[in-house]
Amino acid sequence: MFDVQQVSFTSDYFKQCQDVAIQMIKDGKAYMDDTEQEEMKTQRMAKQESKYRNTAVDENLVLFNNMCSGDPEFSNWCMRGKIDMQSPNGTMRDPVLFRSNVTPHHRTGTQFKAYPTYDFACPLVDSLEGVTHALRTTEYDDRNVMYAWMQDAMKLKHKTRIQTFGKMSFIHTVLSKRKLNWFVENKLVEGWFDPRFPTIQGTIRRGVDVDALKNFVIGQGASRRVITMEWDKFWAENKQVLEHKAPRYMGVTTPNHVEVTIENVAAEITAHSVPLFPVEPEKGTRVCRRFNKVYMDQEDAAALKDGEEFTFLRWGNMTVKSMKKSGDSVVSISVTFDPAATNFSKTKKMTWLAAVPDCAEVTMVSFDHLISKAKLEEEDSFQDYLTPVTRTETSGLADACIRTLNAGDVIQLERKGFFRIDKAYGGPGKPAVLFFIPDGRSKGGSSVEKVAKAAAKK
């Protein structure tokens, strides 16, 4: 791990870029060209030299200065590196290194009217900043030869060593910025920060812990092998970190929840202290309220039967006395509490919530992959494999203390999973919005996922 000492921008070096470009022209390493883009592409493919390739140095300098002045008459001109038009490596066939652009820059405004390309700026800025190793994926292998040529042609004292590694892809995912931008432009996502996006800000909004992200990346190493991974390992790594960071609360899904009456408990609200981290109680506690009427999930209630003993987490054992049903759904249950029970090992564990007026309203949001096909082939068009429904919402109620939490907090709703609070509780009718965080389980999923998937099919 290392700390960021400063943040720099290529635009900090635009003046040096122009100075180095002029020096390259003087050294015969670059020339000016106004060949139309398509014609230039054709010439490069055919290894055919441009008619401007041997233009005199003085004339090239005048043309470069005119281009940099922003004169509209020279807006079609660009500067090309004079390398090797016969090279089997297409990137070495006199690439474009500088081109006219009068659009105001977001940092330098209208100070410059021409800008360096990536192939020009990258080796120069890396050297000026003393970068020892430039990390690049294997798709840049052909361009690495040009990178080295550029640093030599620029007469740079400090040379950068390129370390290549294989790109890591994920199933059901596109990583191309062009393809991701298509989703943004077509308003299928909120933006580049959308939790369905494989961007840093997207995955963090989904609930990825930064430490878990670092652990995962470091664990993959720097192999040159290109791999396509399941998302399971990624989310499983995240879960291991969240287990020790996300405090636990209770919640139930609505509106099909079930009211449970505990016959031998008084009709008064009592407050109890329970640990936020059951296996690490030293990390703090929260208030847990008990009442003779509680809510439980329909799925849990349907799994019980008359006379069965089960356990309400953070409370104790209950025995079912009667159940009222309507079709396959449970309407209500009556139970008795056994305060003397000590055997919890073989009973079903259930979550619950005191049926009191000030429970926190929540909306639990689950996301699916944007792409329905696990691995797209070269000939596949990603637009043909869009998942019809990628966001589903489930309403619910949760512990009242959820109302005090902030956007960005990560919590665990017991037996439901981890959630990141995307929008804090705003009062009655303005529920907290909780983004479900996958946990790496490829089959089954949490109760929230099951409810969401069922809703998506309707």
Helices and strands as residue ranges (DSSP letters): G 10-13, H 14-26, E 30-33, H 37-45, H 57-69, G 72-74, E 78-81, G 90-92, E 96-100, E 114-116, H 118-128, E 133-137, G 138-140, H 141-153, E 161-165, E 168-170, H 177-185, H 200-206, H 210-220, E 227-229, H 232-242, E 248-249, E 251-253, E 258-262, E 270-275, G 281-283, E 285-290, E 293-296, H 298-302, E 309-312, E 316-326, E 329-338, E 348-350, E 353-354, E 360-367, G 382-385, E 391-398, G 400-404, E 410-413, E 417-423, E 432-437, H 447-457
